[in-house]
């Protein structure tokens, strides 16, 4: 993982028009949104108080640390969805809106998902002829010489493998889905091994990936943190990442 290059919180302006939709109304429509990094992983959108009309805010809770508001439009209420920080000087007068409880977010006219894209992050998908094999508990579950390698800033390389190069009879569809702002909505498979062991939610794929990652369509990736990956015959070390201990509820 790369070190974050700025002290936190870090604040930057953005030239994008940002809109937030809730209960059929745009509760925010501004060209003065701010990208704020509270932690290194990704930024949040914060707004000036003048960009969030008071008619949508209802007092919920106040402490020395922060002031929480419900967002209310008509009969629809998102509890504690807006936060004003009282203990961080750099954030004085700014409002953070919880991304996941709004109906939709837009940058210009493009809908965005999960969180704003980080302007310091890059995602590249490259065609490769490297020989990639995946084993789970000593059983080969994928073998390809035509992987797509996905390089994402500060994260491990991901090996996307065409489905025909996987043991598809081992893959069991899962109910789990996650979202990624760069790749789209991921569906998951568990792996049912011949021994009878079931390895849950260890494979993911994107039915309709975002345009910037279109090359991974029709391919699956494995959590390298949980499987054995051989590249050109060499066993790769299992990466340290946010998913090494837990997978559920995070986007990849």
C-alpha positions in Angstrom: 0.0 0.0 0.0 1.3 3.5 -0.9 1.5 6.2 1.8 -1.0 9.0 1.4 0.9 12.0 0.2 -1.0 14.7 2.2 -1.8 15.3 5.9 -5.4 14.4 6.8 -8.0 15.8 6.4 -7.0 16.8 2.9 -9.4 19.1 1.0 -9.5 19.9 -2.7 -12.0 21.7 -4.9 -13.5 20.0 -8.0 -14.7 21.7 -11.2 -17.5 19.1 -11.6 -21.1 19.9 -11.1 -22.3 17.5 -8.3 -25.9 16.7 -7.7 -27.5 14.5 -5.0 -30.9 13.0 -5.6 -33.3 12.0 -2.7 -37.0 11.3 -2.9 -37.3 12.7 -6.4 -35.6 16.0 -5.5 -32.0 17.2 -6.0 -31.2 18.2 -2.5 -27.7 19.4 -3.7 -26.9 20.9 -7.0 -23.5 22.7 -7.0 -20.4 23.5 -8.8 -18.5 24.2 -5.6 -18.3 20.7 -4.0 -15.2 19.7 -2.2 -13.3 16.4 -2.2 -12.2 15.6 1.4 -10.0 12.7 2.4 -10.7 11.8 6.0 -8.7 8.6 5.5 -6.2 7.6 2.8 -8.5 5.1 0.9 -10.8 7.4 -1.0 -12.4 10.9 -0.8 -15.8 12.0 0.3 -17.9 14.8 -1.0 -18.4 17.7 1.4 -20.6 20.7 0.7 -20.8 24.3 1.8 -23.8 25.0 4.0 -25.3 27.3 1.4 -25.4 24.3 -1.0 -27.6 22.2 1.2 -31.0 24.0 1.8 -32.0 24.1 5.4 -35.5 22.9 4.5 -34.1 19.4 3.9 -32.3 19.2 7.3 -33.8 18.2 10.6 -31.9 18.1 13.9 -31.0 14.6 15.0 -28.1 14.7 17.4 -25.4 17.0 18.6 -22.2 16.5 20.5 -18.8 18.3 21.0 -17.5 16.2 18.0 -20.3 16.7 15.5 -23.8 17.7 14.6 -26.0 15.1 12.9 -29.1 15.9 10.8 -31.8 13.8 9.2 -32.4 14.5 5.6 -36.2 14.9 5.0 -38.0 15.2 1.7 -41.8 14.9 1.9 -42.5 11.7 3.8 -39.1 10.2 3.2 -36.4 10.5 5.9 -32.7 9.4 5.9 -31.7 9.4 9.5 -28.4 11.0 10.6 -27.5 11.3 6.9 -25.8 14.7 7.1 -22.8 15.5 9.4 -21.3 18.8 10.4 -18.0 18.3 12.3 -17.4 20.6 15.3 -13.9 19.4 16.2 -12.0 19.7 12.9 -11.1 23.2 12.0 -10.5 22.5 8.4 -14.1 21.2 8.0 -15.8 24.1 9.7 -19.0 25.2 7.9 -19.0 22.1 5.7 -21.6 19.3 5.4 -21.0 15.7 4.6 -23.9 13.6 3.2 -23.8 9.8 3.6 -23.4 8.5 0.1 -25.1 5.1 0.5 -28.5 6.4 1.8 -29.1 8.8 -1.0 -31.0 7.6 -4.1 -28.4 8.7 -6.6 -25.3 10.9 -7.1 -24.3 12.6 -10.3 -21.1 14.2 -11.5 -22.3 16.3 -14.4 -24.8 13.9 -16.0 -23.0 10.7 -15.2 -24.2 8.7 -12.2 -21.5 7.7 -9.7 -21.5 4.8 -7.3 -20.1 3.9 -3.8 -17.9 7.0 -3.4 -16.3 9.7 -5.6 -13.4 8.6 -7.8 -10.0 9.5 -6.4 -8.2 11.8 -8.8 -4.9 10.3 -7.6 -6.0 6.7 -8.4 -5.6 5.0 -11.8 -7.0 1.7 -13.0 -5.5 0.0 -16.1 -6.5 -3.3 -17.7 -3.9 -5.0 -19.8 -4.1 -8.0 -22.0 -1.5 -10.6 -21.1 -0.1 -13.9 -22.3 1.3 -14.9 -18.9 0.5 -18.3 -17.6 -1.8 -18.0 -14.6 -3.0 -20.9 -12.5 -5.3 -20.8 -9.4 -5.4 -23.5 -6.8 -7.6 -23.8 -3.7 -6.5 -26.4 -1.2 -4.3 -28.0 -3.8 -7.1 -28.3 -6.4 -6.7 -26.4 -9.7 -9.7 -24.2 -10.3 -8.4 -22.0 -13.2 -5.7 -22.2 -15.8 -5.1 -19.6 -18.5 -2.6 -18.0 -20.8 -4.8 -15.1 -21.7 -5.5 -13.2 -18.5 -6.5 -9.6 -18.2 -4.3 -7.9 -15.6 -6.0 -5.1 -13.7 -3.6 -2.6 -12.1 -5.2 -0.3 -9.5 -3.2 2.3 -7.6 -2.1 1.1 -4.2 -3.9 -2.3 -4.5 -2.7 -5.8 -5.5 -2.7 -6.8 -9.2 -5.8 -8.7 -10.0 -5.8 -11.5 -12.5 -9.0 -11.6 -14.5 -9.5 -15.0 -16.1 -11.9 -15.9 -19.0 -14.7 -18.1 -17.7 -14.0 -20.9 -20.1 -10.5 -21.2 -18.5 -12.0 -21.9 -15.1 -13.5 -25.1 -13.7 -17.0 -23.8 -14.0 -18.6 -26.8 -12.4 -16.8 -25.8 -9.2 -18.4 -22.3 -9.1 -21.6 -21.8 -7.1 -23.5 -18.5 -7.6 -23.6 -16.4 -4.4 -26.1 -13.8 -3.3 -23.4 -11.4 -2.4 -22.9 -8.3 -4.6 -20.7 -5.3 -4.1 -20.1 -2.0 -6.0 -16.9 -0.3 -7.1 -16.8 3.2 -8.5 -14.3 2.2 -11.2 -15.6 -1.2 -12.2 -19.3 -1.4 -11.4 -21.5 -4.0 -9.7 -19.7 -7.3 -8.8 -21.4 -10.6 -8.5 -19.8 -13.5 -6.6 -19.2 -17.2 -6.7 -18.3 -19.6 -4.0 -16.1 -22.6 -4.9 -17.4 -26.1 -4.2 -14.4 -28.4 -4.2 -14.5 -32.2 -5.0 -13.7 -32.8 -1.3 -17.1 -31.3 -0.4 -15.5 -28.1 1.1 -17.2 -24.9 0.2 -15.1 -21.7 0.0 -17.5 -18.8 0.2 -17.5 -15.7 -2.0 -13.9 -16.1 -3.2 -14.6 -15.3 -6.8 -16.1 -12.2 -8.4 -17.0 -10.9 -11.8 -18.7 -8.0 -13.5 -21.6 -8.7 -15.8 -21.5 -5.1 -17.2 -18.3 -3.4 -16.1 -17.8 0.3 -16.4 -16.5 1.5 -19.7 -13.0 2.2 -18.4 -12.7 -1.5 -17.3 -14.7 -3.0 -20.2 -11.9 -5.5 -21.0 -12.7 -7.6 -17.8 -16.2 -8.5 -19.1 -16.7 -12.2 -19.2 -13.8 -12.8 -16.8 -13.6 -13.8 -13.2 -11.1 -12.9 -10.5 -10.1 -14.7 -7.3 -9.2 -13.2 -3.9 -5.5 -13.8 -4.1 -5.5 -13.3 -0.4 -7.3 -16.7 0.0 -6.0 -18.8 -2.9 -2.7 -19.9 -4.4 -1.8 -18.0 -7.5 1.0 -19.3 -9.8 2.3 -16.9 -12.5 4.6 -18.4 -15.1 5.1 -21.4 -12.7 6.0 -19.2 -9.7 3.8 -19.2 -6.6 2.9 -15.6 -5.7 3.0 -14.4 -2.1 -0.5 -13.7 -0.8 -1.0 -9.9 -0.7 -1.6 -7.8 2.3 -4.8 -5.8 1.6 -8.0 -4.6 3.2 -9.5 -8.0 2.1 -6.9 -10.3 3.7 -9.0 -10.8 6.8 -12.5 -10.0 5.7 -14.3 -9.7 2.4 -17.9 -9.1 2.9 -19.3 -5.6 2.6 -16.3 -4.1 0.8 -16.0 -3.3 -2.9 -13.1 -4.6 -4.9 
